[in-house]
Amino acid sequence: MTEKNPPERRMILKFLMAAPVVLSMPVLSACSRRATEPRLDIASGEEGGMYFEFAQLLSSALVNERIAEQSSALKTQASAQNLELLVQGGAHLALALADTVAEFRSEDKDHSGIQALGRVYQNYFHCIVRAGSGIRSLADFPGRIIGTGAAGSGTWVTGQRILQVAGLKEHSQPPEERKLGYTAGLHALSQGRIDALFLFGGMPVKPLAELAQNLDLNLLDISKVLPQLRDAYPGLYDRVVIPGNTYPGISGVDTIGVSNLLMARADLPDRTAKAIVLLLATKAQQLVPESSAGIQHLTPETLISTAGQPLHPGARAAYLELHG
């Protein structure tokens, strides 16, 4: 009597029975695929600020889209601190004002290895005074005490340039400067310890809106120094408007705008940089903080405008794909 299933046939049957499991493995793997990067931390800004909130949203999106296994928004004081963290490896991505980035890269050749992924938001320079202070323009600053932003912050960098082109640095009675972040600065303004405060941020700045509910404040129009700023620092500064009642009871003013850039190290893999840019372009509505007025630049057309800062090759590939 012959064996119905000789060894060779049993081997073939065993292989065929196993085949569907083997063929289904890529599907199972795709459903549980590993993220592109193990971790992507974002150096952002002060807690409660719009850029910290944006970084939190982006951090969650990076994980949800499997671009990173883990991601955190890092609380910081300033654009320069964000860039230092990026260069030193303490962060993988960083938010920074375009003029601070330009200055940072020009200061040290070791800083040249940072590249832009895109322009994510417009920043609005706020010059805030108490109503009844008698300060109506920069011409009233001599002899006054002003908060000029945390040391190394985008507020501080731009504020120094504004004071310089306005002739206040060489004035016989230059204003007394206090390097205060916006939280400390708003508190000092509310207590009357400073006469004016510089603040650079998205719009509206939530803590400023809260303060304006309890204190009469004014915003100064500082756009008159824009031509001098553009002559000294081409390609960085724009005329923008803070509309009336953006902050309770405060009239609208013209002011100065600077792009906020998302920066990366040059050694960020191209495929990761490309994936981040495509995420920014296609999931824009998910990345607008609740405190924002919705004035943002997360579109393929405006993301690419990086104020002359070099694009990461992966970002360039993403824009070529988006623009066709």
Rosetta blueprint (number, residue, H / E / L):
1 M L
2 T L
3 E L
4 K L
5 N L
6 P L
7 P H
8 E H
9 R H
10 R H
11 M H
12 I H
13 L H
14 K H
15 F H
16 L H
17 M H
18 A H
19 A H
20 P H
21 V H
22 V H
23 L H
24 S H
25 M H
26 P H
27 V H
28 L H
29 S H
30 A H
31 C H
32 S L
33 R L
34 R L
35 A L
36 T L
37 E E
38 P E
39 R E
40 L L
41 D L
42 I E
43 A E
44 S E
45 G E
46 E L
47 E L
48 G L
49 G L
50 M H
51 Y H
52 F H
53 E H
54 F H
55 A H
56 Q H
57 L H
58 L H
59 S H
60 S H
61 A H
62 L H
63 V H
64 N H
65 E L
66 R L
67 I L
68 A E
69 E E
70 Q E
71 S L
72 S L
73 A E
74 L E
75 K E
76 T L
77 Q L
78 A L
79 S H
80 A H
81 Q H
82 N H
83 L H
84 E H
85 L H
86 L H
87 V H
88 Q H
89 G L
90 G L
91 A L
92 H L
93 L E
94 A E
95 L E
96 A E
97 L E
98 A H
99 D H
100 T H
101 V H
102 A H
103 E H
104 F H
105 R H
106 S H
107 E H
108 D L
109 K H
110 D H
111 H H
112 S H
113 G H
114 I E
115 Q E
116 A E
117 L E
118 G E
119 R E
120 V E
121 Y E
122 Q E
123 N E
124 Y E
125 F E
126 H E
127 C E
128 I E
129 V E
130 R E
131 A L
132 G L
133 S L
134 G L
135 I L
136 R L
137 S L
138 L H
139 A H
140 D H
141 F L
142 P L
143 G L
144 R L
145 I E
146 I E
147 G E
148 T L
149 G L
150 A L
151 A L
152 G L
153 S L
154 G H
155 T H
156 W H
157 V H
158 T H
159 G H
160 Q H
161 R H
162 I H
163 L H
164 Q H
165 V H
166 A L
167 G L
168 L L
169 K L
170 E L
171 H L
172 S L
173 Q L
174 P L
175 P L
176 E E
177 E E
178 R E
179 K L
180 L L
181 G L
182 Y H
183 T H
184 A H
185 G H
186 L H
187 H H
188 A H
189 L H
190 S H
191 Q L
192 G L
193 R L
194 I L
195 D L
196 A E
197 L E
198 F E
199 L E
200 F E
201 G E
202 G L
203 M L
204 P L
205 V L
206 K H
207 P H
208 L H
209 A H
210 E H
211 L H
212 A H
213 Q L
214 N L
215 L L
216 D L
217 L E
218 N E
219 L E
220 L L
221 D L
222 I L
223 S H
224 K H
225 V H
226 L H
227 P H
228 Q H
229 L H
230 R H
231 D H
232 A H
233 Y L
234 P L
235 G L
236 L L
237 Y L
238 D E
239 R E
240 V E
241 V E
242 I E
243 P L
244 G L
245 N L
246 T L
247 Y L
248 P L
249 G L
250 I L
251 S L
252 G L
253 V E
254 D E
255 T E
256 I E
257 G E
258 V E
259 S E
260 N E
261 L E
262 L E
263 M E
264 A E
265 R E
266 A L
267 D L
268 L L
269 P L
270 D H
271 R H
272 T H
273 A H
274 K H
275 A H
276 I H
277 V H
278 L H
279 L H
280 L H
281 A H
282 T H
283 K L
284 A H
285 Q H
286 Q H
287 L H
288 V L
289 P L
290 E L
291 S L
292 S L
293 A L
294 G L
295 I L
296 Q L
297 H L
298 L L
299 T L
300 P H
301 E H
302 T H
303 L H
304 I L
305 S L
306 T L
307 A L
308 G L
309 Q L
310 P L
311 L E
312 H L
313 P H
314 G H
315 A H
316 R H
317 A H
318 A H
319 Y H
320 L H
321 E H
322 L H
323 H H
324 G L
